[in-house]
Amino acid sequence: MTEKRHLKIAPSILTSDFTRLGETIDMLNSSQCDYIHLDVMDGVFVPNISFGFPVIRNIAKRAAKPLDVHLMIVDPDRYIGVLRDAEPEYVTVHYEACTHLHRSLQNIRANGMKAGVVLNPHTPVSGLEYIAEYCDMIVLMSVNPGFGGQSFIESTYRKISETKEMLQRLGSKALIEVDGGVNLTNAGALRDAGADVVVTGNAVFASEDPVATVELFKSL
């Protein structure tokens, strides 16, 4: 019998209470989450602004969990060197924002971080055919990026399966992360479709007991 795979959990602080950010990081440190997900938005690539690199550096000082930094910004290459000081485990950039994606991924890895590519819901997986070998993570957006609390896009299941098939065919060990609208109802199905990591927002931070909710995700 094949052993059940357990999802890795990456709570996104975007939907947390920013007036209690230190307490939020401490709470996540004490939880069973695998990563702390940081959504960086510039108000240009996506229609929202979140937080910048001074905040990330301060989070890094307090975080005991690896950081998973998602750059929803134009020209992300400008900031890879700045991120290096925070020592995130993963830095992911959007396929749609990088003119020279191969160079962007090389830049992330050259700065000692794992590199990932994010696909918006409308972007086909086939665009990764010649870049997957340089990826440590593929992030599939299951909502349109820019705001928390959106509804999950159901076609994501098929996209996960397509991504899994492509990575296996190419011999890539890149993780598949799903970001947007993930909750305790659909997380198990995402795992079964081939997801390795799920980003959670409201499902964790709007719950009465976020630590217990992370534990429920891990038990799926």
C-alpha positions as CSV (number, residue, x, y, z in Angstrom):
1,M,0.0,0.0,0.0
2,T,1.3,3.5,-0.9
3,E,1.9,5.7,2.0
4,K,-0.3,8.8,2.0
5,R,1.5,12.0,1.2
6,H,1.1,14.8,3.7
7,L,0.8,18.3,2.4
8,K,3.3,21.0,3.3
9,I,1.5,24.1,4.7
10,A,2.5,27.7,4.0
11,P,0.2,30.2,5.8
12,S,0.2,33.6,4.1
13,I,0.4,36.4,6.5
14,L,-1.4,38.7,4.0
15,T,-4.7,38.0,5.7
16,S,-3.3,38.2,9.3
17,D,-3.6,41.2,11.7
18,F,-0.7,43.4,10.7
19,T,-1.0,45.2,14.0
20,R,0.1,42.0,15.7
21,L,2.7,40.8,13.2
22,G,5.3,39.7,15.8
23,E,2.7,37.6,17.6
24,T,1.6,36.1,14.3
25,I,5.1,35.0,13.5
26,D,5.5,33.5,17.0
27,M,2.3,31.6,16.6
28,L,3.4,30.2,13.3
29,N,6.7,29.3,14.8
30,S,4.9,27.2,17.4
31,S,2.6,25.5,14.8
32,Q,3.2,22.6,12.5
33,C,3.4,24.8,9.4
34,D,6.3,24.1,7.0
35,Y,6.8,27.6,5.6
36,I,5.7,31.2,6.2
37,H,4.4,32.6,3.0
38,L,5.1,36.3,2.2
39,D,3.2,38.0,-0.6
40,V,5.0,41.0,-1.9
41,M,2.7,43.2,-4.1
42,D,3.7,46.5,-5.8
43,G,0.3,47.9,-7.0
44,V,1.5,47.6,-10.6
45,F,1.7,43.9,-11.5
46,V,-1.3,43.3,-9.2
47,P,-3.9,45.9,-8.0
48,N,-2.8,45.9,-4.4
49,I,0.2,46.9,-2.2
50,S,1.3,44.8,0.7
51,F,4.7,45.2,2.3
52,G,8.3,45.6,1.3
53,F,11.8,44.3,2.1
54,P,12.4,46.1,5.4
55,V,9.4,44.2,6.8
56,I,10.7,40.9,5.3
57,R,14.1,41.4,7.0
58,N,12.4,42.0,10.3
59,I,10.2,38.9,9.9
60,A,13.2,36.9,9.1
61,K,14.8,37.8,12.4
62,R,11.8,36.5,14.3
63,A,10.8,33.5,12.1
64,A,11.9,30.0,13.0
65,K,10.2,28.6,9.9
66,P,11.6,28.9,6.4
67,L,10.3,31.8,4.4
68,D,8.5,31.4,1.1
69,V,8.6,34.7,-0.7
70,H,6.2,35.3,-3.6
71,L,7.1,38.4,-5.7
72,M,4.0,39.8,-7.3
73,I,5.9,42.6,-8.8
74,V,7.3,43.9,-12.1
75,D,11.0,43.6,-12.7
76,P,11.7,41.2,-9.8
77,D,15.3,40.8,-10.7
78,R,16.0,44.3,-9.2
79,Y,15.3,42.9,-5.7
80,I,16.8,39.5,-5.6
81,G,20.0,40.7,-4.1
82,V,18.1,42.7,-1.5
83,L,16.2,39.5,-0.5
84,R,19.4,37.5,0.1
85,D,19.9,39.1,3.5
86,A,16.6,37.7,4.7
87,E,17.7,34.2,3.7
88,P,14.3,32.9,2.4
89,E,14.3,29.3,1.4
90,Y,12.1,30.0,-1.7
91,V,11.7,33.0,-3.9
92,T,9.1,32.7,-6.6
93,V,8.6,35.1,-9.5
94,H,5.8,35.3,-12.0
95,Y,6.1,33.9,-15.5
96,E,4.1,36.9,-16.7
97,A,6.5,39.4,-15.1
98,C,9.9,38.1,-16.3
99,T,11.1,39.0,-19.8
100,H,14.1,36.7,-19.3
101,L,12.8,34.0,-17.0
102,H,15.8,31.7,-17.3
103,R,18.0,34.6,-16.2
104,S,15.7,35.4,-13.3
105,L,15.8,31.9,-12.0
106,Q,19.6,31.7,-12.3
107,N,19.8,35.0,-10.4
108,I,17.8,33.6,-7.5
109,R,19.9,30.5,-7.3
110,A,23.1,32.4,-7.6
111,N,22.1,34.3,-4.5
112,G,21.7,31.1,-2.5
113,M,17.9,30.7,-2.6
114,K,15.6,28.1,-4.2
115,A,13.9,29.4,-7.3
116,G,10.3,29.1,-8.4
117,V,7.9,30.2,-11.1
118,V,4.3,31.3,-10.5
119,L,1.6,30.9,-13.2
120,N,-1.5,33.0,-13.2
121,P,-4.8,31.1,-13.7
122,H,-4.9,31.8,-17.4
123,T,-1.2,30.9,-18.1
124,P,-0.8,27.4,-19.6
125,V,1.6,24.9,-18.0
126,S,3.2,24.3,-21.4
127,G,5.1,27.5,-21.1
128,L,7.4,25.8,-18.5
129,E,8.5,23.0,-20.8
130,Y,12.0,24.6,-21.3
131,I,12.4,26.1,-17.9
132,A,11.3,23.5,-15.5
133,E,14.8,22.1,-15.0
134,Y,15.8,25.4,-13.4
135,C,12.8,25.4,-11.0
136,D,12.7,24.2,-7.4
137,M,9.0,25.0,-7.1
138,I,6.1,25.6,-9.5
139,V,3.3,27.8,-8.0
140,L,-0.2,27.5,-9.6
141,M,-2.4,30.5,-8.7
142,S,-5.9,29.2,-8.0
143,V,-7.3,32.7,-7.8
144,N,-6.3,35.9,-9.6
145,P,-3.4,37.4,-7.7
146,G,-3.7,40.6,-5.7
147,F,-6.2,40.0,-3.0
148,G,-6.9,37.5,-0.3
149,G,-10.3,35.8,0.3
150,Q,-11.2,34.9,-3.3
151,S,-13.0,31.8,-4.4
152,F,-11.0,28.8,-5.7
153,I,-10.8,28.3,-9.5
154,E,-11.9,24.7,-10.1
155,S,-9.8,24.2,-13.3
156,T,-6.7,24.2,-11.0
157,Y,-7.1,20.5,-10.4
158,R,-6.5,19.8,-14.1
159,K,-3.6,22.2,-14.1
160,I,-2.0,20.4,-11.2
161,S,-2.3,17.1,-13.0
162,E,-0.8,18.6,-16.2
163,T,2.1,20.1,-14.2
164,K,2.8,16.8,-12.4
165,E,2.9,14.9,-15.6
166,M,5.3,17.4,-17.2
167,L,7.6,17.4,-14.2
168,Q,7.7,13.6,-14.1
169,R,8.4,13.4,-17.8
170,L,11.2,15.9,-17.5
171,G,12.7,14.2,-14.4
172,S,12.2,17.4,-12.3
173,K,11.9,17.3,-8.6
174,A,10.3,20.7,-8.3
175,L,7.5,21.0,-5.8
176,I,4.0,22.0,-6.9
177,E,2.5,24.7,-4.7
178,V,-1.1,25.9,-5.0
179,D,-2.0,29.4,-3.9
180,G,-5.5,30.8,-3.4
181,G,-8.8,29.8,-2.0
182,V,-7.3,26.7,-0.3
183,N,-9.3,25.4,2.7
184,L,-9.9,22.2,4.7
185,T,-12.6,21.1,2.2
186,N,-10.4,21.1,-0.9
187,A,-6.9,20.6,0.4
188,G,-7.1,16.8,0.4
189,A,-8.2,16.8,-3.2
190,L,-5.4,19.2,-4.2
191,R,-2.9,16.7,-2.6
192,D,-4.5,13.8,-4.5
193,A,-4.2,15.8,-7.7
194,G,-0.4,16.2,-7.1
195,A,0.1,19.3,-5.0
196,D,3.0,19.2,-2.5
197,V,2.4,22.6,-0.8
198,V,-0.7,24.7,-0.2
199,V,-0.8,28.3,0.7
200,T,-3.5,29.1,3.2
201,G,-4.8,32.5,4.3
202,N,-8.3,33.0,5.7
203,A,-8.6,29.3,6.4
204,V,-6.0,29.7,9.1
205,F,-6.1,33.3,10.2
206,A,-9.9,33.6,10.3
207,S,-10.2,30.4,12.4
208,E,-10.7,30.5,16.2
209,D,-7.5,28.5,16.7
210,P,-5.0,28.9,13.9
211,V,-2.5,26.5,15.4
212,A,-5.1,23.8,15.6
213,T,-6.2,24.6,12.0
214,V,-2.7,24.1,10.7
215,E,-2.6,20.8,12.5
216,L,-5.9,19.8,10.8
217,F,-4.3,20.6,7.4
218,K,-1.3,18.5,8.2
219,S,-3.5,15.5,9.2
220,L,-5.3,15.4,5.9
